[in-house]
Amino acid sequence: MYQKTIDYLNRCTENDQLANVYLFYGPDEKGKSDTAETFAKTLLNHDDARFCPDLLKIAPDENDRIVIDKAREIKRFLSLSALAQHKVIIISGAERMAETAQSALLKVLEESPSYAIIILLAKTLDSILPTIISRSTRILFWYFEPKEARGKFSEIIEKIVASDISERYALVEKILKNEPDTSRVFAEWLNFWRESFIKKLRGDSTILTTYSTDEAAIILAKLQNIYTKLVTTNMNPKFAFDEFILSLK
């Protein structure tokens, strides 16, 4: 699913061009987790990284937080000698780290040995310290649905484009009521609009017939901007839909 990302990480490993910190962010939780596991397996040269002594996994506690004790655990883990070429830490739900934990982690990053590879998995970036973000190699994980699973939101955007303003907002209200993950909606809408835009450039019939090429391109950029804000900040879903609907004719 994210083969290009995995190929990139493999090249970094083979060419000894690894970063000490990777930040996998975006709405695709499974994609981030699976890629982190695959990357760890490669780094540790271990068939089952789950049982490797050079791998540490950190996740939110029962209160859905990652507290400072976890940063101390990471420091202790890195103080031990590596049995493999690397020691790998995967931190899931990194956006739920307490500020004290992030500050302690930042100190660990500043002092971490060269063999340490830390992989942060986060849905958004706005609650992560800028100093941690700046030290990270960032990789965005979109939603990529199998073709047979796609279509639900694509059908809705077709209706929205063809409707008047009141009908558009009625459709949006249904989405807000039934779909808790707005970024998932905009991921499919962005892909759908991009595909329709490419068809328009080829002269094929699309839902964009009432839009000029320039107008369609502006809305494509708008969708990209909205999606980026949804996966990197806690953007209000209603504001996201407002911004898109008001950009339509």
Buried (B, 14 or more C-beta within 10 A) or exposed (E): EBEEBBEEBEEBBEEEEBBBBBBBBBBBBEBBBBBBBBBBBBBBEBEEBEEBEBBBBBBBEEEEEBBBEBBBEBBEBBEEEBEBEBBBBBBBBBBBBBEEBBBBBBEBBEEBEEBBBBBBBBBBBEBBBEEBBEBBBBBBBBBBBEEEEBEEBBEBBBEBBEBEEEEBBEBBEEBBEEBEEBBBBBBBBBBBBBEBBEBBEEEEEBBBEEBEEEBBBEBBEBBBEBBBBBBBEEBEBEEBBBBBBEBBE
